[in-house]
Amino acid sequence: MSSRGGGGGGKGRGQNRGRAENPRPNPRLVQDGNQTRERAANEAPTNESAPPEDQDHKRIEDQIVKGLTQPDDGDGIPHRAAYGTQGSNVLLLANYIKLKAEKNLFRYKVTLGGQERDKPTGRKLARIIVLLLRRIIEESNSILTDKMLVTDFSEILISCVEIPESALNKTHDISYFHEDEKRAGENALTFQLKIEREKDLPTIALGRSSRNNESMTQALNIFLNYYSKSSKNHITIGSSRSFPLKNNNQIKLGSGLITIKGYYSSIRPASGRVLANINVSYGVFYPESRLDDIIRNYRGPYEQLARILKGVRVKPLYDIKNKDGDSVRRAKTIFGFASEKDGTIDGRNKIEKAPKVPRYGATADEVKFWFNGNYISVFSFFRQERLKTVSKTVPVINVGTLQKPTYLPSDLCEVLIGQRARVGLNDRQMNVLAKASIRTPSKNKEDISPDGIRAIGLSHDANPMMEHFGLSVPSHDLIAVQGRVLRPPRVMYGGTIVEGVKWNLRDVKFRPGSSERHCLAVYIGEPDDPQKMSDSFHELCENMNDMGINMKPLKPLETIPVSNGRDFLKDRLRVLFNTKAKDVDFVIMLLKQKSSDIYNYVKSLADKEYGKTTVCLAQETLKRTNPRNLAGNLALKLNLKLGFNNQAVHGESLGEILNLKETMVVGIDVTHSPDQGAASIAGMVASVDKNLGQWPAVLRRQGESREEMVTQLKEMLETRLDLWKARNDGHLPSSILIYRDGVSEGQYKLVREKELSKLQDACDKLYYGTGKKPTMTMVIVGKRHHTRFYAWEGKSYGNPEPGTVVDRGITDAVNWDFFLQPHTPLRGTARPAHYFVVHDEIFRNKYDKDAANKLETFTHDLCFMFGRSTGAVSICTPAYYADLACNRARCYVADDDSNAGASEGQDAEVASSSSEEKKPKGSDGLLIHTELENTMFYI
């Protein structure tokens, strides 16, 4: 067993292992509970030269927690009961720097006149705001300069001095003109804007808790983002990612794309101080290149390329005189390639004098439009009017609309640099991107300080606005924080105990002596060597039999060719499920090539229409993977799919902390539909007994697209409670612990307000008449954050040890949250999960000041219960399973051809079981066959 953690003096895991009194212990000795032991050979020594932990800040944190006399602020979000103490102490660096703010700021609101539907958005609105800033600076009589104002380019202005009263509460008429024009023309659009003083932002607001300083934090983030957004030397994505335009941070991906190294940055309040979180980030962009080069280098149909290029901005490679006689090269936005549907209202009915386009992707000599009383080709127009000879071999692009197209030759257009490429990458591009972006912790740390600090504008020499706004960075050193390393639990497969954070399945048998399971193997594709493939598969079966999965494959191997087309494949699969697959326990699909289309269709048919357990396996995996290892991976999946448990935590931690006979653990996630504009999808999994081995799932569509809050949550939890009741002799759980994934930080309160009440409503219904209600705790699981930790490894910084938990230094003392890294990453820099408690009726009531230790340990040990892995996973098991369930739902939605059929088939079955029973709301296309609905079909 690993010697991490400990619990000396005979204390079990439930006991407090204490904190090291010295925050910087001897690199060879570790304070471990009440004992000091020699550090194991595989443990990283403490960095004696690392910046010391800020003891003043630590005292502030302790004082704040000690002063929390109420369980919450009245909003139900629980206060931190205490900091955790379990585990062996370790000093880490975090990718944060301290920021000093010494000047009060002022916030103003910008409102735009006119009807809401007519108001500009996006780039046009940002340009109008820039013109407004110029106006008020010019009219301020030198009171204001361009170094004193920043904006979110939408509706907020932040100033380091008071804007003169003469500029406030009056209408500013702003005449619009493009950034590549010198001035507004005579007939320019004019917009009416008004500036109102909204609030003062004193630095004292950056006080003891982030709950009281949201406005000041937002203002500082606007300041931080303004530097990149207003710079011509940066590309920005969203409000927090910026990419300096330097040749040495650009890498060619091929096929007309590049990746650029940049930085994520965000101001984060921590009790008593302000921090800037900085992390290395990579983005995929179009290079500054001629459009015809991109088209010529693309391998694929024009229709697909047009979808990729739609919305990309291009600049003409020739001058045009505007109405004022100025030469301009105004950027245009690609609508698509020239199409025979151009000049139509609805894609069918042509307007008068519509252009003549013989085919999709027509060239300059083929496309003709009405000009000066006659039709003229694009080729002739540019030779006659622009004195340019253009290519006849590449498509003409439309930079207008479908009804009113405007054509430009591709070879006279240059793609503007700084545009994000929203495209799927091929395998070669993905490999190049992975090689660049998957970096060691040491390289990441070196990039952040000092280069990243300067790149995001947090240095006075790079950003002179820092001085005007009273901001400074006292040190470029990353801050030091205290972490603790929890020891791993002992994991058991049947009677076999494995130890550590990673293990293998040697000597493991899942269900020795179990009954025989009949299996059908189906090869999808044209096998190169059918006999060899059959032999490899039967060798795999033998290995799985040795592990306790008692398989009896049917012979010979079934084959379904794909060369006859998709419809043929689908028909053959349906015939197969209706005949040979009907009486087997499961089907293994061997795919000659990985194909998301085939995978989606197989899962839709098997899960929804036929209720048949399936596993898909790529031929390449069967060929290249060690047979024993592959058998182990498949055994883990099949054992779960067939309703059995894999591992359990041996005799400690989980069952000691909570009574698992009375506690249901739930995972919830939301994913967006693969169909643009379609409703989002929610998934819920829940344990069914004390073993925490089986987690059946329920899937529902949301009310609308991009909806984050779960709309059908009440009915979803009811299904899980009903299943628990059926599996536990009619008893309902006395406690429900919920891990909610897929929520951003700004939505924590919304989750509590919108979702908690629905969960409670479900309990009100199911527990009605029992005289009791379950206690409930809800924890948000965050994955999409940018916090990283670095541990000293003697010569450089590496990843923290598995089991590392951090709940202070970069957190807010008032909020109950912590970062946890239970796993060893395969490569690159480890990303810890962030856990935030939004509601608690379980842990604090039961453990009081020890609640943090218990929740951290329970969550950590849950990460060892992920049944498909031979090691701890990065997020706790229920959240991970909910994510997988949502991914399976995406397969169903992506397989739109089978959706209608599957839905109709399932509807018919539901209707036949009860004439009055109705399909649950939001279940269209997501209802699982009754044979599989209470299994882990999604694994």
N, C-alpha and C positions, 0 to 999 in steps of 0.2 A: 504493500500500500504506500502511496506517496506520503512523505513526511510533512506535506504542507499542512498548515493549521495545527492541529494537535488537540489538546484537551487534557493536558498533563494532570497528574494527581488523581487519576481515575475518573475525571469528570467526563460526562457524555457530551453529545453534541448540543443538547439543550442547555448546557451550562455556559456561563459567561467565560470566555477564554481571555478576557481582559485586553487592555491596551498596553503597549510598551510605553514606559514612562519617558524614555528618550526618543524623540521623533527621528533621530538620526543614529540608529544602532550601529554597532560594530559590524563591518561587512561580512564577518564570518559567524556572527552570533545573532540569533533571532529571539526576541522575547515572545514566548508562546504560552499563553495562559499564565500559570504561576511558575513556569520553568524557563530557563534559558538554555537553549540547545545549540549545538553546532549546526550551521547551515548545511543542508544536503548538497551534494555535488551538482545537482541539476538546478539549484536555486540561484537566482541572480543576486549578487551582492549589492548592497546599497551604494549609491554614488556619493562618495565623501565630498566631491567637489560640486555637487548639485546645489542650486540655490536652496537655502533653508526654507522650511515652511514658515509662513507669516504667523508668528505667535500672537501678535496683536489682533489680527483678524480672527484667529481661533478663539481668543477670549471673547470677542464681540459675538461670535456665533453662539458660544456657550451661554453668554448672558441673555441673548435673545430667546433661546430655547427655554432657559430657566424661567424667563418672565412670561411665558405663554401659559396663562392661568385658565383660559377657555379652550375648549376643544376645537373651535373654529372662529372665524370672524363674523359669523351669522349667515354666511353664504353656503354652509355645509361642507366646504372644502376643508378637510381636517388639517389641523396644525401638526407639526412634527412633535411626537411624544418625547423623543430623545434621539441622539445620534447612536448609530450602531457601534458595538464594541467587539463583537466576535471576530475571530481570525487573528492572524499574525500581522503586525503592522509593517507597512512598506511605504517608502517615500517615492512618489512619482512626479513626473512633469506632466502638465496638461497643456494642450495647445491653446492657451489663453495668455494674454498680456494685460497688465494693469493700465488703465486709462485714468488720467486725472482731469477732472472737469472743475473749473474755477470761475465760470462766468454764467450769470443768469441769462436765459434765452427767452425769446418771445415767439409765440405761435399765432399765425394768422390763417384765416380761412379764405379761399378764393371761390367765388361762385360765378357761374357762367349763365348769362341770360338766355331767354328763348325757350322753346319747347324742348322737352327732354329728348324726344325722338330725333331732333335736329342737331343736338349737341355733338361736337366732334369728340373723338376718343383716340386712344393710342398715340401714334407718332404725331398726328396733327394737333392733338390737344397739348402734347408736350411742347411743340413748337410755339403754340399760342402763349403758353406760360412763360417761355423764354422771352418772347417779345414783350410780355407784360413786365417782367423783371427789368428789362432794358428801359422801358418807359418810366417806371417809378424811380430808377436810379438816376436817369437823366433829369428828372423833375425835382430831385431831392436837394438841389443846391449843394452838392458834394457831401451831404450828410451820410449818404449811402454809397458804397462801392460794390463792385461785383464780388468782393471777398467777404461781404457781410450778410449775404442772403443765400439760402439753399432752399430747395423745393423737392417734393416728390413727383413733380411734373404732372400733377393731377389737381389737387385741391388744397394742399398745405404748403405754407411758407414758414420757414424758421429763420429768424433774424437774431444776430448777436447785439443789435441795437434797436431802439424803437423806430419803427417806420413813421415818418412824419404824418401828422394828422391830416395834412392836405391830400395825402394819397389814399386815405381810408374813407369808407362809406360813401364813395362816389363811383359813378360809372366810368370805366376806362374803355374807350373805343379803340380796339386793336385791329388794324388792317393786316390781313394775313399775307405772307409771302414765304416761299420756300427758302430753305437755308442756302441753296445754291444761287439765289437771286439777291441783288443788291438792295432792292427796295420794293415796296408794294406798288402794284400797277393801279391805273385809274379805276378799274372795275373790280378791284380786289374785294374779297369777302371781308366784312367787318364784324367783329364779335364784341359783345358787351360783357365786361368783367368787373366784379366788385371785390374789394379786399376788406375784411373785417377782422378786428383784433379778437382773438379767441381766448387765449389765456397766457399768463406769465408762467415761466418754467424756472423756478429757482433751483440752484444746485442742491439745496437742502433736501429736495425731493428724492435725491439719490441717497436715501437714508438706510434704514435698518431692514426694509423688506421690499421685495419687488412688487408686492401687491399695492404699494402706494406710489409707484413711480413709473407706471406704464407710459404716461405722456412724455416724460423726460427721456425715457429709453427710446421711444419712437422717434423723438426729435434727433437724438444722437445717431440713430440708424439712418435717418434721412440725410444727415450731414455726411455720414460715412459713404452712403451710396451715391450721393451727389458728385463726389470726386470722380468716380469712374463714369457715371452716366453723362457728365458734362465734358468729358475728355475725348478728344479725337484719337487718342492713343490707347483706348481701351474698348473692348467689347463687353457688353453686360448681358447676363441671362437672369431674368427676374430681378429681384431687388437686392440679392445678396451675393451673386457670383460675378466676378469681373476677370477679364483676361487681357493682360497687357499685350499690345501688338509689337512683339519683338521677334526677330527672325530666329533667335536661339531657343525660343520656347514653342516652335511650331514643328510638327512632324507630319509628313505626308502619309495618308492612309491608303492612297490609291483611288482610282475611279473618280477623280475630281474632288476629293475631300481631304481635309486636314484636321488634326487635333491640336488644340492649343492648351498649354498649361496655364492655369489661372488660380484664383483663390476665392474661397468662400469666406465671408466675414460678417460678423454680427455683434452688436453691442449687447452684452448680457449683464444685468445687475446681479450682484451677489451681495449678501448682507454686509453693509458698511463699505462697499467698494464697487467700482465699475470695471468690468472686464471686456476685452474684445476677443471673441472666439475666431480663430483663423485656421483654415485648413486648405490643403492643396486640392484643386479640382481640375478636371479635364472636360473640355467640351469639344463637340464635333462641328466644324464650320465649312462653308464654302471658301475656297481661296479666292483671292483677287485674280480672276482669269477671264479669258474670253468665253462667252457662252457656247460658241460653236465647238470649242475644245472639249467642254464638258459633255456635249451631245455626242461628239464623235467617239469619246472614250467610254461611253455608257454601253453596256451589253444587256440588251433587253428591249421589250416593246416600248414604242413611244408613249402609249397610254400610261404605262407605269412611270416612265420618266416625267411625264407631265404632272402626275400627282406629286412627285418629289419636288419639282420646280415651282409648283403653284405657290404664289406668295413671295417668291424670291425677287429682290429688287436688283435691277440692272441699270447701268448708265450708258447712254448712247456714246459711241466713239466718234461723234461729229457734233459741231456746234449748230444751234438753231437760234435765230433772232426772235426775241419776244416782242411784245407790242411796244415796249419802250426802246427797242433797238439794241438791247443788251444781248450779248452772246451767252447762251446758257446751255448746260447739259443736264437737264432735269431727270432725276431718277424715275424709273417706271417699275411697276409691279407686274410680274408675269401672271396672266390669267390661265394660259395654256398654250398649246400649239394651235395653229390654224386648223379649223375643223369645218366639215361640210354643214355643221349645225350653226355656224356663225351667221349672225344677222337674223336670228329667229327669236321669237318671244318666249316660246315654250319648248324649244328644241325641234319643233316641227313646222310651224307656220312662218314663212319668210316675210320680212318686212320689205317695204318698197326700196328698190335699189340696193338690195342685200349683196354682200360680196359673193364672188364665185370661187368656191374651194372644192376641187374635185375629190379630195380624199383627206383623211386625217393625217396631219404631219406633212402637208404639201409644202413645196419649196417656193422660193421667191418668184420664179418664172411661171409657177402654176397658179398662184393666188392672185386674183384680180379684184379690184374695188372701184367704186364710182368716184371719178375725179374730173372736175371741170367738164361735165356733160358726157363723159365717156368712161368705159371701163379700162383700167390700166393695170398692168401687172406690178407687183411690188418691185421686181427687178428693174422694169422700165422707169418706174417712178423715181427710184433712188439714183439711177444713172442720169435721168433728165433733170430732176429738181435738186438733188443733193450732190450731184457730180461724183457719185460713188458706184463702183462696180461690185456687186455682191455675189455671194455664192449661190449656185443652183443645186447644191447637193445636201444642204441641211435644212431642217424645217424652219418655217417662219413662225415667230411667236406672236401671240395676241396679248397686248398690254392694256386692252380695254375691257369690255364685257362681252357676254354672249350676244346680247342684242346690238351693242354698239362696239364692234371690234376695232382695234387699232393695231396695225401690223408693223413689226420691226424685223429686219433680217438678223438672224442669230449671230452672224459674223461681224455685225456692227454694234454688238452689245457686250459690255463688260460687267461681270457679277461684282457687286460692291462687297468689299471685304467687311467682315464682322457680322455675317449672317449665319445664324445657327442652322445646321442641316438636320431637319426632322425626318430622317430616313432610316430604314433598316440597314444595318451593315452586313456585308458578307463575311464568311469565315476568315478570310485573309485580313480584312480590315479590323475585325474583332481581335485577332491575334496581335496586330500591331498596336491597337489601342490598349489592350491588356498589358502588353510588355511595357508600355510607357506609363500607364496609370497605376499599376499594382507595384507599390514601392515599399521599401523597408521603412520601419519607423524612424531610423536614423536619418535617412534621406528626406523624409517628410519634415522632420524637425529642423533640419538644416535649411530647407527651402522657406520655412515660415519666418525664421529670424536669421538675418534681418530683411531678406529680399521680399518676403510676403508683406511684412509690415510697411515697407516703402511702397510696394505695388498697389496696396489698397488705400494709400494716402494718409497713413498715420505717422508720418514723419514731417517735421517742419520744413526741411529742404525740398521735399516732393510736393507738399501741400501747404502753401502759405496761409490758407484759411484756418489752419489749426490755431495759430496765434490769435487771430481775430476772435475766434470762438472760445478762447480760453482753455484749449485742450492741449494736453501733453502726454507723452508716454515716458514715465520716469526711467524705465529700463526695458531694453529689448529682450531680456531674458524671459523665457516661458515660466509661468508660476509653478511652484511646487505645491503638491497637495498630498494629504495623508490618505493612503488606501489600506485596505485590509485583505488578506488572502484567506478565503474560506476553504476548508479541506473538502475533498470530494467525498460523496457518500459511497458506500459499498453497493455495487449493483449485482443483481442475481438473476440468472436465467435458470429456471427450474431449481435444481440443487447446486448449480455451479455459480460461484461467486467470482466476479471480476473486479479489478481495482484500478484506480487512476482516472484520468479525464479522457483517456482513449484506451480502447481494448480491442481484442479480436475474439472471434467465435470458436477458437480452438477448444475442443472437448465439450462444446455446448450442444445440447440436444433440446429441441423446442418441445416436442410432445412424444417422448419415447413410448412406443407401443400403441400409437394412435391408429385409428382405422384408416384404411386405404382411401386415397383421394384420386379420382379419375381425372385425367388431364387430356385436353386436346391441344396439339401444337399446329399452328397455321403459319405458313410462310407466305408473306405478301410481297410479291415480286417474282422475278425469274431467277431461280438459284443457279449459280455458276457450277456448283458441284453438289447436287441434291443428296448424294450418299454421305458426303463429308459433313454437310450441314445436319443431316439426320443423326450421324454418329456424335457430333459435338453436342447436340441437344440431349441425347440420351446419356452422355457422360455427365452433363449438367444435372439431369434427373437423379442419377446415381449419387452424386454428391449431396443433393438435397435430401435424399432418402437417409443418408448417413447422419444428417443433422436433425432428423425427426419429422421432416415433411414427407410423409409416406405417399409418394406419387406413383401412379400407374398410368403412363402415357399411352394413348391410343396410337397404333401404327396403321398405315404409314403416315408420314408427315403430310398434312394437307397443304396444297399450293394454290394461291390465287394470283394470277398474273395482273400486272398493272398496265401492260402495254395496250390493252384493249380499251383503255379510257376509264374515267372516274365513275361513270354511270354503271359500267360493267362490274367494276370493283364493288360498288355499293350493293348491286343486285346479288352478287355472289356471297357477300357477307351476310345479307339477310337470309339467303337460303341456308347458309352454314348455321346461323343461330337457330333457325327453325328446324334443323335436322340433326346433324352430328353433334352440335354443341349443346343440344337440348338436355341430354342426360349425363353430362360431365359436371364435375364440381367447379372447374375453372378452365380458362382458355389462355394459352400463351401465344401471343402474336409476335412472330419473328419478322421484322421489317428489313428488307434489303437495304433501304436507305431511310434515314430519318425524314419524316414528313409530318408536319403539323396537321395538314389536311386529313391524312389517313388516321393519325392518332385521334383527332377530334371526332371523326366519324365513328371510329371503333368505340370510343368511350360513350358517345351519345347513344348508339344502339345498345351496347351492353348494359350501361347503367340505367337507362331510362325505359327502353322498350322491352328488353328481354331479361333483365335482372340476372345477368351472368357475370361472375367475377373474371376479370381479364388483367393480364400483365403484358405490356408491350416491351419488346427487347430488340434493339438494333443489331443487325448482323455483325457490324464492326465491333460492338461490345462483346458479343459471343466469341468472336475470333481472338480479340486482343487481351481480354481480361483473364486473369488466373481463374481456372474453373472453380476452385474451392472458394475464392473470394466472391466470384459472381454468384455461386450457389448460396453463400451466406447472405448477400444482398437480397436475392430473390426470396429466400426463406423468411427474412424479416418482413418483407412486404406481404407475402402470401399468408403468413401466420396471422397478421393483423386483419387482412381482408376476409379471412375465413372465420373471424370472430374470436380469436384467441389472444392471449397476452404474450408479449415478448419479455422485456425485463421488468424487474421490480427493484425498489430501493430496499436494501436488506436491513430490516429490524431497527431503523432509527430515523430521525429527522422528520420526514413527512408525516408519518403516523403519530409521532410524539407531539408535534406542534398542533395539528388539527386532527380531530376524530374523523378519519376518512370514511367510516361507516355512515356518518351523518353529514358529510360535506360534499357537495357537488362543485366541481371546478369547471369553469366555463371559459371558452375562448371565443372572441368575436372579432371579425374583420370585415372591411368593406373594400371592394375593388371596382374600378371603373370598367364599363363594358368595352370589349374590343370593337363594337359597332359605334362609330362616332355619333353622338347625340342620343344614344339609347340609354335606358335607365341603368344606374349603377347596380351592383349586386352585393348583397350581404351574406355572410356565412357565419354559422354558429356551431361550435362543437361543445360537447360536455362529457365529463366522465359519467360512468354508469354504476360504478361500485368502488369499493375501497382500494382496488388494485391499481387504479389509474392506468390501465392498459388499453381499454377500449374507449374510443371517443367518436361515436357516430355524429353525423353532421346534418344540418338542415340549411337549405339555400332559399333565398327570396330576392326578388327584384325590388329595387328602391322605387320611390315615387317618381323620381325624375333623374336626368343625367347629372353626373358629378355631385350627387347628393351624398354627403358624408355621414349624417346621422341616420341610424337604422330605423326605417319607418315601420317595419313589421315585427319589431322586437318583442312585443307582448306575445303574439302568436308563436314566434320562434321559441321563446323560453318555455311556453306551455308544452310544446312538443318534447322538449328535453326533460321537463319535470315528469311528464307522463311516462317517458321511457325509464327514467330512474325508478319511478313508482312500480312499473312492471317488473323491473329487475331486482327489486328490493322488498318483495313480499308485501306490496301495497303501501310501503312507508315512503314519505317524502323527506328530503334532506332538511336538517335543522339549520344548515348554513350554506350559503352560496358565495363562492369566491370567483370573481369575474376578472379576466385579463382582456382588456379591450385594445386591439391593435388598430392601426390605420387612422390615427387622430393626430392632427398637428397641435402645437402648443397653444395656439390661439383659440382652440376649441375645447379645452378642458372643462371650462364652466358650462359650455353648451352641452357637452356629453352628460354632465350631471343634471342639467335642467331638462333636457329632451329625452334622454334614454333611461335614466334611473327610474323615473316615474312609470315608464312602460314596463320595466322589469318588476317593479313593485305591484303594478296592476295585475300582472300575470300571477304573482304570488297570492294576491287578494282573491283571485278567482279559484286557483287550485287548492288553496288552504282554507277556503271558506267552510265554516262549520267544524274545523279541527280545534279551534281555540288557540291556535298558535300561528306565528309567522316566522319565516327564517330570517336570521341575521344575514347581512349582505355586506361584502366589501368589493369595491371596484377599483382596479388598478389600470392605468393607461400604460401601454407598452410602446415605447418610441424607438424606431429604427432609423428614421431618416433625419438624423441629427449629425453634427459635425464635431462632436467632442471625441478626442483621442487622448490616450495616456501613453507615456513612454517610461520605461524602466531602464536603469543603468545596468549594463552587462559587462562591465570591466573595461572595455575599450570603446564601446559605442552604446547608443540607446536601442533597446529592443521592445518587444511587446511585453506587457505585464504578464505575470503568471496567471494561468487559468484559475478562476475562483476569485479574481480581484473585484472588490466592491469599493466604490467611492461615494460617500454621501455628504461630504463637506468640502469647503474650499472653493468650489465653483457652483454650488447649489445655493438656494435661498434657505436660511435657517427656519423660516416660518413654514414653508411648504414641506410636505413629507414626500421626498423623492430620493432616488439613488441611481447610480450607474453600476452595471454588473457585467463583467466579462467572464463567463463560466468556461469558455472554450479555448482551444488552441487553433488559431486560423491556419488554413492550409498554406497561405502565402500572404505577403503584404502586411499592412498595418491592421491590427485588430480593431473592430468597432464594437464598443460595449453597447448593451441595450440600456435604455433609460426608462425607469419605472416611476410613475407619479400616482399617488393615491388621491382619488377624487371623492371617495366615500368609504367609511370604515365603521362597521358594527361588530367586527370579529376580533381583530388583533388587539386593539387598545383596551377593549372591555375585558379581554381575557388576560393580557400580559402587561398592561399599563406601560411603564417606562422601558420594558423589554420588548415592546411591540416591534420596534425597528429590527432588532436582531432576529426575531421569529419570522417576520415577513421576508427579510433578505435571505435567510437560510432556506425557507420553504421555496421561494422563487428560484434560488440557485439550484436546489436539488431537483426541482421539476425539470430543469434543463437536461437531466440525465435520464429522463423518462421518454424521450422521443424514440419511438419504437423502430424507426427506419435507420437509425444511426448507431454505430459502435463508438460513441463518444458523446460528450456534452455538446449541445447545440447553442447557438449564439443568443436565441431568445427562448423564453420558457415554452414548454411543450404545447399548452393549449393555444397560445397565440400562433405558434408555428403551424399547428394543424388547421386552425381557422384560415390561415393564409393559403394552405394547400387546397382546402375546400373551395375557396374563392377562385383559385386558379382552375380547378376542375369546372366550375361554373362558366368560366371564360371559354373553355373548350366547347361547351354546349352552345353558347351564344355564337362563337366563331363558326361553328358548323351549322350555318343558317339553313342549308338544304334539308338537314334532318330535323331541324327544330320543329317545323310545322308537323311533320309526321309523328315525331316523338310526343309532342304535346297532345295531338289528337288521340294517339294510342293510349296515353296515360289518362287523358280525360275520360275516355270510354271505359277504362278499367275502374276508375274511381266511381263513375256514374253507375256502373253495374253492381258495385258492392252496396250501394245505398241510393235509392232514388232521390232521397232528400239531401244527400251529402254534396256539398259544393266544394269546388277546388279552392284552396286557400289563396287569399289575395297576394299577388306578387309571385305566384309559383309558376307562371306560364313558362314552359320550356325548361323548368328546373326541378320538376317532381321526379324523384327517384323511384324506380320500380319497387314494389312492396317486398321483393325478395332481398333487396340490398339496402333499403332505406334506413335500417337500424344497424348498418355495418360501416366499416371505414372504407367505403368504396373509393374514396378520393386519394388514397395512398398510392 
